[in-house]
C-alpha cells in the first residue's frame, strides 16, 4: 500500500493528506457537540479526498525524467496550491469571511508563520484546532523535505557543509540506485520522522495537560511548539495556565528547532558526536546568553538609575527574557508570562529590534524553524575568525581538517550568497509594501516577519502592534507570497528556475 502511494506524484499525496487531516477537527467537533462545524469539516474532507483519488488515477502512470527536481517542483506547487484547498474548510466554517482572508490564514499556518487575521473569540475551538493542525502538517512537510528533497540537492543549508553548488546532487550519487531513488527516500524518511514528530507532540500535549491547560489549548500549543508556528487558540500562550513549568517544557522542545541532531534516531554517520558539541546548538546558546544578559543588565541599570516604581522580580524577569528570546530565535513566537514584567521593569518598552535580529538568524538546519539558519551564521563566523588569524599569522595553516576548511571557504561563500539573497528579498518585499501604502517601520517588521515565518513579530516587534486584520488585500497578497519564499528559501526557488545542466 505504501509502495503504491509512493509511486504517485508528491502533490497528489499531499492533497490526499490535506483531506485526511481535516478529519481531526471534524472528530473534535463531534465530541464537543459542535455538529455544524463537524459537518463542514467532514464535507471538506470528502471533497478533498475524492479529488485526490481522481488525480491519483489520472496520474498513476506519470514518470518524470528527473525525479529529484520533480519533487522540488511538487513542493513549490504544494505551497502555491494547497492553501486554497486547505481554505475550503475555513470558508465553510466562516461563511462571512473573504477568500483572501481564508487564503492568507492558510498560507500563514501552512508555512508555520502563525499570523492570523481573525480575532480569537470569533473562531470556534474546532477552527483553531484546524489552524494548528495545518501548521503542524506544514512543519512536518518542511522537516521531511529538508531530509528527503532539499538535502540530496544541496539545499536548505546542506550546501554549507558540502560546499557544492546548490541544486545539484553529490557526484556519483546517481549510480547508487537506492540512495538516488527519491520515492524510496521520501518513504523511508517519512517513516522515520513521523513517529518521532508525533510522539514529541503527544508527549508535550500530555505534559501541558497535566500542568493545568485544557485539552484543546494544550494540543494547539504542543502543535505550535513542535512546528514552530506559534499558533494559539482562544487562550494565548502566556495565559494558558501551565505557568512556569509549562514554559520549561516548551523551552526543552525548542532544542529540536535549534539542531536536527536532537531528534532521536536521525543522526547521520557524520554527526554522531556529543550533542553539546553541535556548532548550531553552541552558537544558539551563546546568542541567547548574550541577549538575555544584555537585556537583563540594561533593565537593571536603567531601573537603578531612574528609580522606576513597582515591585521588582529579578528572577522572573530573567526567565521571561530567556524564554521569549529562545522562542523568537526558533521563529516560534510564543511569549513568556513574565515578558511583560521584564519589559516594563525599566520602562523602556519592547526591545523589538533585538527580537527582529533573533528571528533573522533563525533556528537550525533541517528543522522546522525559519530564518537564515544558525549553520550559515556559524560558517560566516568561522570564516571571519580565520581571516583574522591570517592577518596576524599570514603563513598559518587552518585547523580542523578538510571539513572545517571547506566550511570556512566554500561553505562561507554560499552562506554569504544566501544572506545577500535574504537581504534582497527583504528589500523587495519592503518596496512592494511601501508601494501598497504601508509606512517604512511597519513595512520592515512585516517583511521580516513573513520572510522568517515569525508572524508574531507584527505584534511585539514594532513600537505599535500591527493587526493583520487591518491590512489591505494587496498587502496580504504580498505577505502571503513572502511567507512562501521565506519557507522554501530563495536558493531552492533559484535552483528550480535556473537550468540544472551546465552549472558547475
Phi and psi in degrees as a GROMACS rama.xvg file:
@    title "Ramachandran Plot"
@    xaxis  label "Phi"
@    yaxis  label "Psi"
@TYPE xy
-65.9574  -36.4821  UNK-2
-65.5046  -37.5806  UNK-3
-68.1289  -40.1072  UNK-4
-65.9058  -34.6122  UNK-5
-67.0394  -23.0575  UNK-6
-78.4259  -15.8189  UNK-7
-75.0706  157.587  UNK-8
-58.7137  143.771  UNK-9
-58.8399  -39.1133  UNK-10
-62.6753  -39.2345  UNK-11
-64.5574  -40.9977  UNK-12
-63.6126  -42.6186  UNK-13
-66.3802  -36.3218  UNK-14
-65.5035  -39.7131  UNK-15
-65.2358  -39.5532  UNK-16
-66.2908  -33.1736  UNK-17
-61.5794  -39.8576  UNK-18
-69.2893  -34.3277  UNK-19
-68.6949  -41.1958  UNK-20
-71.3829  -16.4751  UNK-21
-64.7356  -20.6129  UNK-22
-70.8086  -23.887  UNK-23
-64.2997  -54.5981  UNK-24
-64.6152  -27.7077  UNK-25
-64.8206  -44.4655  UNK-26
-65.6666  -38.6152  UNK-27
-64.4062  -41.3911  UNK-28
-63.4689  -36.559  UNK-29
-64.5099  -43.7162  UNK-30
-66.5033  -28.0707  UNK-31
-92.6713  10.0681  UNK-32
59.9104  28.6749  UNK-33
-99.9184  73.0371  UNK-34
-70.469  -25.7617  UNK-35
-63.3094  -50.347  UNK-36
-68.9186  -32.7587  UNK-37
-61.2899  -43.3327  UNK-38
-64.2771  -40.5662  UNK-39
-62.9739  -44.1489  UNK-40
-70.5543  -37.3521  UNK-41
-65.9491  -41.4232  UNK-42
-62.8794  -42.5389  UNK-43
-65.3932  -40.0021  UNK-44
-62.4134  -41.4051  UNK-45
-63.6354  -43.6661  UNK-46
-62.5238  -47.3024  UNK-47
-65.3082  -39.5766  UNK-48
-68.7422  -39.7037  UNK-49
-64.5788  -44.7638  UNK-50
-62.2381  -38.4688  UNK-51
-64.3427  -42.869  UNK-52
-63.4709  -42.0998  UNK-53
-64.4349  -43.612  UNK-54
-66.4118  -35.9749  UNK-55
-63.1377  -40.5481  UNK-56
-66.8838  -40.2997  UNK-57
-70.1609  -27.5054  UNK-58
-112.085  18.6674  UNK-59
-63.7299  -31.5813  UNK-60
-96.3726  12.3741  UNK-61
-73.8297  129.677  UNK-62
-134.858  101.407  UNK-63
-69.7701  150.196  UNK-64
-70.6815  -35.0707  UNK-65
-125.31  91.1913  UNK-66
-59.5291  -35.9232  UNK-67
-64.9755  -49.8667  UNK-68
-68.7902  -29.2088  UNK-69
-63.8548  -39.9593  UNK-70
-69.243  -35.0345  UNK-71
-65.1813  -40.8993  UNK-72
-65.5498  -37.6295  UNK-73
-65.8455  -34.471  UNK-74
-65.9711  -43.2935  UNK-75
-64.2115  -41.4133  UNK-76
-62.5247  -36.5199  UNK-77
-62.3471  -43.27  UNK-78
-72.0844  -20.7154  UNK-79
-85.8263  -33.1707  UNK-80
-109.343  -39.7737  UNK-81
-58.2077  -35.4603  UNK-82
-56.2052  -30.6825  UNK-83
-68.5383  -40.2329  UNK-84
-68.207  -39.6812  UNK-85
-70.267  -22.1675  UNK-86
-76.9543  -13.5049  UNK-87
-59.3315  -49.1857  UNK-88
-62.6871  -32.6218  UNK-89
-69.1082  -40.5258  UNK-90
-69.5949  -28.2094  UNK-91
-72.2087  -40.0579  UNK-92
-76.4594  -26.3935  UNK-93
-124.212  80.2028  UNK-94
-64.7817  -19.096  UNK-95
-90.8854  3.30843  UNK-96
-85.8303  165.134  UNK-97
-97.4656  158.554  UNK-98
-63.3067  -35.3659  UNK-99
-63.537  -44.6915  UNK-100
-65.0827  -41.4012  UNK-101
-66.1009  -41.8066  UNK-102
-63.7448  -45.327  UNK-103
-60.878  -41.714  UNK-104
-62.7924  -41.2835  UNK-105
-75.4912  -35.9857  UNK-106
-61.6097  -43.7885  UNK-107
-62.2907  -41.797  UNK-108
-72.1375  -44.919  UNK-109
-66.3124  -32.8311  UNK-110
-87.6864  7.13202  UNK-111
59.8302  30.6418  UNK-112
-79.5219  -42.6717  UNK-113
86.0794  6.75869  UNK-114
-76.2409  144.544  UNK-115
-137.11  145.57  UNK-116
-103.743  0.907993  UNK-117
-110.191  142.51  UNK-118
-68.5577  140.052  UNK-119
-56.6401  -38.2006  UNK-120
-71.5317  -17.1753  UNK-121
-73.9116  -28.1861  UNK-122
-97.0053  141.932  UNK-123
-73.9818  163.773  UNK-124
-60.7946  -35.4542  UNK-125
-63.8519  -36.6788  UNK-126
-70.6046  -40.4866  UNK-127
-61.352  -39.5547  UNK-128
-64.4424  -35.5688  UNK-129
-64.8425  -42.5718  UNK-130
-59.7044  -44.6163  UNK-131
-67.0748  -37.292  UNK-132
-66.1835  -41.9782  UNK-133
-62.7816  -42.6422  UNK-134
-63.1198  -39.6889  UNK-135
-65.8803  -41.4846  UNK-136
-64.2047  -42.8428  UNK-137
-63.9328  -36.4581  UNK-138
-65.0119  -41.528  UNK-139
-66.6325  -37.5503  UNK-140
-63.8529  -45.2803  UNK-141
-70.5552  -29.9423  UNK-142
-67.7572  -44.5663  UNK-143
-65.0353  -42.2958  UNK-144
-63.9181  -34.309  UNK-145
-62.5406  -37.8456  UNK-146
-84.7091  -43.3004  UNK-147
-97.0799  -21.5314  UNK-148
-117.491  -51.8738  UNK-149
-76.7697  -42.2156  UNK-150
-61.1594  -45.1861  UNK-151
-63.301  -22.7091  UNK-152
-96.6481  10.1597  UNK-153
57.5528  52.0756  UNK-154
-129.696  169.624  UNK-155
74.6861  16.4139  UNK-156
108.49  -17.388  UNK-157
-65.773  -27.9799  UNK-158
-63.7911  -23.3878  UNK-159
-68.8775  -36.6574  UNK-160
-81.0922  -42.9652  UNK-161
-75.1423  -32.2847  UNK-162
75.5173  7.35248  UNK-163
-94.4195  167.787  UNK-164
-64.5004  128.438  UNK-165
-62.5759  140.945  UNK-166
94.727  -2.2694  UNK-167
-124.459  142.981  UNK-168
-77.6918  176.445  UNK-169
-70.0507  143.986  UNK-170
-61.4412  131.989  UNK-171
83.3969  -2.8327  UNK-172
-68.7161  -28.0321  UNK-173
-68.0292  -16.6162  UNK-174
-82.2916  -10.9435  UNK-175
-97.6307  102.667  UNK-176
-60.1577  -47.9127  UNK-177
-68.0916  -37.6892  UNK-178
-71.0005  -34.1221  UNK-179
-85.6642  -7.41311  UNK-180
-81.5065  108.038  UNK-181
-64.7996  -34.7525  UNK-182
-62.6686  -46.2257  UNK-183
-65.6774  -36.5416  UNK-184
-65.9988  -42.1723  UNK-185
-61.6231  -45.8151  UNK-186
-63.9531  -44.1154  UNK-187
-63.3319  -46.0736  UNK-188
-73.0137  -31.2786  UNK-189
-63.5742  -41.7148  UNK-190
-69.9593  -24.2573  UNK-191
-82.706  -41.3261  UNK-192
-82.5029  -39.5781  UNK-193
-60.8892  -45.1282  UNK-194
-60.9157  -39.5592  UNK-195
-67.9932  -47.0648  UNK-196
-61.3066  -43.6875  UNK-197
-69.7124  -41.2222  UNK-198
-64.4676  -41.3437  UNK-199
-64.9714  -37.6235  UNK-200
-65.5174  -45.7983  UNK-201
-65.2857  -37.9335  UNK-202
-63.8863  -46.3463  UNK-203
-65.9344  -37.4128  UNK-204
-58.6294  -46.2543  UNK-205
-63.3298  -40.1256  UNK-206
-64.5581  -47.1589  UNK-207
-64.9665  -33.8094  UNK-208
-66.2607  -41.302  UNK-209
-67.0662  -33.1422  UNK-210
-81.1709  0.537142  UNK-211
121.214  -5.81381  UNK-212
-78.38  152.647  UNK-213
-71.3263  164.275  UNK-214
-59.383  -49.6527  UNK-215
-70.8615  -37.4432  UNK-216
-66.2466  -42.3114  UNK-217
-64.5351  -39.8407  UNK-218
-66.5651  -42.858  UNK-219
-62.6213  -43.2255  UNK-220
-69.1416  -34.0331  UNK-221
-66.2922  -43.7753  UNK-222
-63.8729  -41.677  UNK-223
-66.0672  -29.3209  UNK-224
-75.9703  -50.0969  UNK-225
-69.1106  -29.9862  UNK-226
-90.256  -6.68647  UNK-227
57.6627  28.357  UNK-228
-83.7916  -25.6134  UNK-229
66.1982  23.6032  UNK-230
-75.6119  139.019  UNK-231
-125.613  166.993  UNK-232
-98.999  -138.996  UNK-233
-68.1398  -27.5607  UNK-234
-104.091  120.99  UNK-235
-65.4142  161.373  UNK-236
-60.7392  -42.4319  UNK-237
-69.5298  -9.93463  UNK-238
-121.114  20.9681  UNK-239
-74.5198  -25.868  UNK-240
108.196  -9.6842  UNK-241
-78.7317  -19.2891  UNK-242
68.5616  -153.573  UNK-243
-61.5872  -41.6697  UNK-244
-63.2585  -39.1536  UNK-245
-65.0355  -39.0494  UNK-246
-66.374  -34.066  UNK-247
-63.6344  -43.2135  UNK-248
-63.3677  -41.6596  UNK-249
-67.3987  -40.382  UNK-250
-61.2779  -37.3216  UNK-251
-63.0005  -39.3511  UNK-252
-72.1633  -19.5535  UNK-253
-62.921  -21.8178  UNK-254
-59.6834  -34.5298  UNK-255
-69.4676  -16.5012  UNK-256
-94.284  -8.88554  UNK-257
-94.3946  -28.0469  UNK-258
-153.262  135.215  UNK-259
-73.0616  -16.7441  UNK-260
-70.5423  -13.7867  UNK-261
-76.4641  -20.3129  UNK-262
-67.8631  124.907  UNK-263
-68.3149  140.125  UNK-264
80.5672  5.92764  UNK-265
-121.404  14.3129  UNK-266
-75.6217  133.685  UNK-267
-84.4045  174.485  UNK-268
-64.6885  -27.1663  UNK-269
-89.8358  3.93034  UNK-270
-135.824  46.5248  UNK-271
-100.609  11.7679  UNK-272
-75.8168  178.413  UNK-273
-59.5489  143.556  UNK-274
-61.6033  -36.3689  UNK-275
-68.7508  -12.8801  UNK-276
-89.3982  -0.637247  UNK-277
-65.4888  127.273  UNK-278
-64.6514  -35.5024  UNK-279
-66.6091  -43.2409  UNK-280
-66.6471  -39.2316  UNK-281
-68.3344  -38.9917  UNK-282
-66.2423  -40.9508  UNK-283
-61.7717  -42.4032  UNK-284
-61.8778  -42.0539  UNK-285
-63.5551  -43.6327  UNK-286
-63.8059  -44.0883  UNK-287
-68.4888  -40.6235  UNK-288
-64.838  -42.2753  UNK-289
-65.2715  -46.8516  UNK-290
-66.2947  -41.9682  UNK-291
-62.5839  -46.5056  UNK-292
-67.2016  -36.8187  UNK-293
-62.9077  -49.821  UNK-294
-68.3987  -37.9743  UNK-295
-66.9877  -47.7779  UNK-296
-68.3343  -31.844  UNK-297
-64.1862  -45.2526  UNK-298
-61.4986  -44.3954  UNK-299
-63.3181  -43.4264  UNK-300
-67.1666  -45.8626  UNK-301
-67.6772  -38.5076  UNK-302
-62.8888  -38.1424  UNK-303
-70.7005  -31.4131  UNK-304
-79.374  -40.3262  UNK-305
-93.7898  -15.7741  UNK-306
65.05  48.8889  UNK-307
-62.3708  126.974  UNK-308
-72.3721  164.229  UNK-309
114.795  162.115  UNK-310
-73.7653  136.429  UNK-311
-101.826  130.678  UNK-312
-124.375  83.878  UNK-313
-59.4297  -46.2283  UNK-314
-68.0649  -39.2144  UNK-315
-64.5066  -40.7882  UNK-316
-65.4778  -40.074  UNK-317
-62.0478  -43.8171  UNK-318
-66.1161  -41.6286  UNK-319
-59.9962  -40.2078  UNK-320
-68.7544  -44.3204  UNK-321
-63.0238  -47.4355  UNK-322
-64.5388  -47.0535  UNK-323
-67.0185  -38.9224  UNK-324
-63.3557  -42.2716  UNK-325
-64.1843  -39.7763  UNK-326
-61.4968  -41.5322  UNK-327
-80.9813  -25.6236  UNK-328
-65.953  -35.9983  UNK-329
-84.2946  3.80953  UNK-330
59.259  30.8838  UNK-331
-86.1314  -53.4638  UNK-332
95.3395  10.2165  UNK-333
-73.8978  145.672  UNK-334
-113.381  136.322  UNK-335
-71.0925  153.726  UNK-336
-61.5954  -31.0803  UNK-337
-92.8519  4.33958  UNK-338
-66.1312  -41.6865  UNK-339
-63.0383  -41.345  UNK-340
-64.6997  -36.2846  UNK-341
-68.1518  -38.1953  UNK-342
-76.6962  -30.1684  UNK-343
-86.4886  -10.7  UNK-344
-57.5022  -48.5889  UNK-345
-97.7828  1.11542  UNK-346
68.3303  31.1113  UNK-347
-106.723  -1.48841  UNK-348
78.7976  -166.543  UNK-349
-84.2353  125.781  UNK-350
-76.9263  71.1399  UNK-351
-63.8933  -33.2846  UNK-352
-63.4742  -36.9394  UNK-353
-65.3089  -43.0823  UNK-354
-67.0798  -35.9339  UNK-355
-61.9904  -42.7026  UNK-356
-64.1559  -40.6344  UNK-357
-64.6423  -41.4283  UNK-358
-65.5572  -35.8834  UNK-359
-64.1262  -42.5867  UNK-360
-62.0815  -46.4061  UNK-361
77.2356  -169.396  UNK-362
-96.588  -153.754  UNK-363
-86.2428  165.628  UNK-364
-72.9673  143.85  UNK-365
60.3873  39.731  UNK-366
-127.136  179.625  UNK-367
-83.4652  -3.95695  UNK-368
-75.8782  161.64  UNK-369
-109.709  -156.001  UNK-370
88.7712  -171.944  UNK-371
-69.1268  -29.8549  UNK-372
93.0487  141.739  UNK-373
-65.3501  -35.0092  UNK-374
-64.9748  -37.4844  UNK-375
-66.7565  -41.4817  UNK-376
-63.7541  -39.6994  UNK-377
-61.5016  -41.9304  UNK-378
-63.3331  -41.5675  UNK-379
-65.3747  -38.8326  UNK-380
-65.1595  -42.5773  UNK-381
-65.6228  -36.2865  UNK-382
-65.2574  -44.2921  UNK-383
-62.4493  -39.5883  UNK-384
-62.7385  -41.2295  UNK-385
-67.5864  -37.2464  UNK-386
-65.1289  -37.0979  UNK-387
-66.8788  -36.9693  UNK-388
-64.6139  -38.3777  UNK-389
-69.957  -27.8581  UNK-390
-65.9604  -39.7876  UNK-391
-78.7613  -44.3183  UNK-392
-126.591  88.218  UNK-393
-60.2556  -29.851  UNK-394
-98.2463  13.1326  UNK-395
-73.5959  158.893  UNK-396
-110.123  130.74  UNK-397
-64.8297  146.116  UNK-398
-92.8059  167.698  UNK-399
103.744  -7.10681  UNK-400
87.9746  -174.147  UNK-401
-66.9869  -35.0209  UNK-402
-66.0405  -42.9691  UNK-403
-67.321  -37.779  UNK-404
-66.7433  -39.5824  UNK-405
-64.5028  -37.4935  UNK-406
-64.923  -39.3578  UNK-407
-76.4787  -22.2686  UNK-408
-104.206  -83.3405  UNK-409
-62.6429  -40.6981  UNK-410
-62.6336  -43.3226  UNK-411
-67.1489  -35.2297  UNK-412
-64.2534  -45.5907  UNK-413
-67.5312  -34.6955  UNK-414
-64.4734  -39.4909  UNK-415
-67.2164  -37.8674  UNK-416
-61.0337  -44.8222  UNK-417
-65.4577  -39.8092  UNK-418
-62.0294  -38.849  UNK-419
-67.2472  -38.7649  UNK-420
-64.4256  -38.5723  UNK-421
-65.977  -44.1253  UNK-422
-63.6509  -38.517  UNK-423
-64.785  -39.1129  UNK-424
-63.0763  -41.1334  UNK-425
-61.3445  -43.5819  UNK-426
-64.2337  -41.5057  UNK-427
-66.0929  -45.371  UNK-428
-63.9209  -41.3812  UNK-429
-61.29  -42.6828  UNK-430
-62.395  -41.8221  UNK-431
-65.5145  -38.6803  UNK-432
-68.4547  -38.2921  UNK-433
-64.5407  -39.4049  UNK-434
-64.2005  -26.3968  UNK-435
-87.8622  17.5339  UNK-436
70.5099  38.5485  UNK-437
-105.43  133.62  UNK-438
-67.9643  168.192  UNK-439
-62.2337  -53.3504  UNK-440
-63.3317  -48.2035  UNK-441
-60.8789  -34.1886  UNK-442
-64.3833  -40.3314  UNK-443
-63.3272  -47.2719  UNK-444
-64.4523  -44.5086  UNK-445
-66.3264  -37.7251  UNK-446
-64.3374  -45.8235  UNK-447
-68.3709  -39.1052  UNK-448
-61.3134  -39.8273  UNK-449
-77.6222  -42.3618  UNK-450
-73.3171  -24.9551  UNK-451
-96.3846  2.27644  UNK-452
54.4029  44.9194  UNK-453
-127.123  78.6125  UNK-454
-64.4304  -24.0742  UNK-455
-70.2797  -10.9219  UNK-456
-62.2473  -27.8774  UNK-457
-63.5413  -30.2627  UNK-458
-83.8911  -35.7936  UNK-459
-117.399  -14.5631  UNK-460
-86.3503  -19.75  UNK-461
-101.544  162.885  UNK-462
-62.1146  -40.662  UNK-463
-115.976  129.129  UNK-464
-55.1382  139.524  UNK-465
-102.877  124.841  UNK-466
-95.8776  122.491  UNK-467
-64.9603  -27.8933  UNK-468
-65.5767  -24.9566  UNK-469
-86.3329  -5.38307  UNK-470
-78.0188  151.769  UNK-471
-77.2779  165.552  UNK-472
-62.3612  -42.1551  UNK-473
-59.5959  -37.3636  UNK-474
-66.1701  -42.6465  UNK-475
-62.7408  -38.5918  UNK-476
-63.6955  -43.5781  UNK-477
-62.8569  -45.6192  UNK-478
-66.1444  -36.2965  UNK-479
-61.7136  -45.8889  UNK-480
-66.163  -35.3913  UNK-481
-65.5253  -36.5333  UNK-482
-62.0243  -41.2852  UNK-483
-65.3018  -42.843  UNK-484
-62.8367  -42.2939  UNK-485
-66.4374  -33.8032  UNK-486
-74.8192  -41.9798  UNK-487
-84.343  -21.6345  UNK-488
76.2973  145.813  UNK-489
-65.009  -36.1639  UNK-490
-63.4705  -38.6509  UNK-491
-65.7548  -40.8593  UNK-492
-66.8154  -40.2156  UNK-493
-66.4955  -37.9106  UNK-494
-64.5681  -30.0319  UNK-495
-78.541  -37.8793  UNK-496
-77.0977  -44.8911  UNK-497
-72.7811  151.553  UNK-498
-64.9232  140.172  UNK-499
-78.0772  -26.0433  UNK-500
-89.3712  146.127  UNK-501
92.0581  -7.049  UNK-502
-87.4098  134.681  UNK-503
